[in-house]
Amino acid sequence: MKTTVGTVFTLAMLVLDTGVADADPPSFNSDEQGYLRELHNDGIPVSDEQSAVAVGHDVCNLLASGGTKERAVNALPSNLDMAQRRTIVDASVTYLCPM
């Protein structure tokens, strides 16, 4: 589980701190589009949508491996406020985690 938390944190840092340009824009399924729309609507800073989706999937992996929502929230960078981190986790659960 520690590796998953580390992955969420690492990917979240990529999403929030760098603006990586892609030559080919990624193609997202409708669930991933909904996830990104929720992040954008709630003012979550996303500079790389592909990495943002990867963070959401990593949250799901952490939860599937027995982690808690609180652990996922705490794995995200502290430069996001608590409401933003909870939004990322909740949006991941709503749109990306299999039921």
Order of alpha helices (4+ residues) and beta strands (2+ residues): alpha-alpha-alpha-alpha-alpha
